[in-house]
Amino acid sequence: MITPRTPTTMPKPLGSHRPMHGSTTSILGGDTAISGNISATADLHIEGRVEGDITCTALIQGEGSEVVGAITAESARIAGHVDGSVTAREVVILKSARIRGDIVYDALTIEQGAQLDGRLTPRTGQAQSITRSGESLEQRLVLAAPAQKSEED
């Protein structure tokens, strides 16, 4: 006679790991479409489509994703399409990104090849920002470019 075994412990869900800085990460897969605003105390990783405003601690947007709405976060890494404003202390715009909207930032990195149709506005009149590690984060703009070949190459 065969009897089913009952596990003594339940397996942990895939999304239950905690990033090093102590918060959780919520993932919206590529087959997910959300219509409505998202407000999260967790970090967000978006691969699908969101029509609505997003407020979170840290946003990672995948290449094939689309956000139609305003993004507000401590840090934002944009690789997909955004039709709306982005406001974050640290913004990284990857070469695959296509943004139509204004960017408000303390620190900004734009990879060569990214497309941006909007205004870039550094935050002003605020106290000096501090990173999670406690380091000073002064306002800066970094434009990424291909590495220069040395004469030895």
Summary of the structure (lengths in Angstrom):
residues: 153
radius of gyration: 19.2
end to end distance: 72.0
largest distance: 76.6
contacts: 403
relative contact order: 0.11
helix: 2%
strand: 46%
